[in-house]
Amino acid sequence: MKPDMELVQLPSLDLTPTRAPVVKRDFSRSRALQRRAHRLIPGGAHTYAKGDDQYPESAPGFIAQGRGCHVWDVDGNEFIEYGMGLRAVTLGHAHKPIVEAAYRQMQLGANFTRPASIEVEAAERLLEMIDGADMVKFAKNGSDVTTAAMKLARAHTGRDLIAICGDQPFFSTDDWFIGTTEMRAGIPKQISELTLTFPYNDLDALSRLFDMYPARIAGVILEAEAGDPPKPGFLEGIKSLCEQRGAILVFDEIITGFRWHLGGAQKYHSVVPHLSTFGKAMGNGCAVSALVGKREIMCLGGLEHDRERVFLLSTTHGAETHALAAAIETMRIYGEQDVVGFLWQQGERLRQLVNQSITANHLEGFFEVTGRPCNLVFVTRDQSRNRSQAFRTLFMQEMIRSGVIAPSFVVSFSHSDADLERTAEAVFEAHKVYREALDRGVDKYLEGRSIKPVFRRYN
Ligand SMILES: Cc1ncc(COP(=O)(O)O)c(C=O)c1O
């Protein structure tokens, strides 16, 4: 099942600016909480991507509750959300069957001194979905499983270096990855030097790394697809290069899993890696992730081999029963309903609606929607057509004014046609202001400081 579905012809939206002026929102509770939060929590949030520097100053500071793709902030303002939970919530906030499955399991106990039977059930369910994966270890977040994949590749090959795709945004909170970013304070350079980088879609560059460091690269990790699609033969080429040079190929499916295809981007692109990692959407927002792969590699973490033992993902909360129950229910829903197909369909509808507004507001070359429909992002450019954080801030500011929180256009199973149409109206209003700002200067329209990239050396 490739989700390249035929799209229903969309009625074209009436994009004439007829909306009533937007009411001024009260954010007083948010602002008070933000002041408290910054005194107590470095950065005021537990995830940089949710931080104040990632949003316009006029954004809601704290969310109180969510249902479907709608959220209410602590002041009672309602918004449509995109990219919910950093792309983790693909079915919808507080999705009833998931809440009920997790709650049922919670009532039976969260964690025991010996394994819970649900660990086997969850393992069977996930491995049925992922071709070529024989074994799985569950964990609580994506970073732990990508780090475990790197350790396993090193242990299996007896080599020390790893190669990562350098133009993909994120693999792990651990030093082997963060040491390659601008924000690497606290990470010894000896650790950073063990990670090599190659550009996406550049097989020759990876091949050169293998030549420069003969028999030293243990593993290669990349997202099968993030921004641009793979060039024909690129993913197949990486796999055969790894096999020729004795390295382990790891696909990071933390975003692509449960979006590109039921079997992940590896199924969508028909290239099976040796190991792969899943997280985010797997539990519809509950903390659960997985490292899956070939038995001969994964078994090094087990009890039935005579090689040196590998400490593979052993954590107190690794198999928390209600998160596994949420994952099983998520997988059941994905199996019964075409969630992936819906994400592609609604993403494509939204792309068409936003493109209508781009044309109507003469923003071609300044505002662009990119990526697969199941994972749409937008690019903002200034008058010189350079990428612009100021224009990103302005767009998000204007969307929030119309009741939409859109750091991306990543849709969920709960983004209805009505939600998309309300979003399209907000986009049209935001684009009108964008157009004016291109002509008259963005500073005249910004209500506060600009957003900054997470990975920067200084504040
Ligand atoms: C592609 C990718 N890999 C790994 C991770 C790390 O996952 P987590 O934040 O759950 O540790 C992320 C998180 O954004 C990601 O996008």
The ligand as an SDF file (V2000), in Angstrom:
LIG
                    3D

 16 16  0  0  0  0  0  0  0  0999 V2000
   14.8360   11.9990   13.4530 C   0  0  0  0  0  0  0  0  0  0  0  0
   14.9290   12.0190   14.9540 C   0  0  0  0  0  0  0  0  0  0  0  0
   15.6760   11.1040   15.5840 N   0  0  0  0  0  0  0  0  0  0  0  0
   15.7850   11.0620   16.9290 C   0  0  0  0  0  0  0  0  0  0  0  0
   15.1260   11.9890   17.7040 C   0  0  0  0  0  0  0  0  0  0  0  0
   15.2530   11.9280   19.2100 C   0  0  0  0  0  0  0  0  0  0  0  0
   14.0430   11.5370   19.7640 O   0  0  0  0  0  0  0  0  0  0  0  0
   13.6530   11.9460   21.2730 P   0  0  0  0  0  0  0  0  0  0  0  0
   13.4210   13.4160   21.3010 O   0  0  0  0  0  0  0  0  0  0  0  0
   12.4210   11.1350   21.5520 O   0  0  0  0  0  0  0  0  0  0  0  0
   14.7930   11.5380   22.1510 O   0  0  0  0  0  0  0  0  0  0  0  0
   14.3510   12.9790   17.1100 C   0  0  0  0  0  0  0  0  0  0  0  0
   13.6690   13.9940   17.9240 C   0  0  0  0  0  0  0  0  0  0  0  0
   13.1980   15.0090   17.4720 O   0  0  0  0  0  0  0  0  0  0  0  0
   14.2550   12.9980   15.6870 C   0  0  0  0  0  0  0  0  0  0  0  0
   13.5160   13.9200   15.0580 O   0  0  0  0  0  0  0  0  0  0  0  0
  1  2  1  0
  2  3  1  0
  2 15  2  0
  3  4  2  0
  4  5  1  0
  5  6  1  0
  5 12  2  0
  6  7  1  0
  7  8  1  0
  8  9  2  0
  8 10  1  0
  8 11  1  0
 12 13  1  0
 12 15  1  0
 13 14  2  0
 15 16  1  0
M  END
$$$$
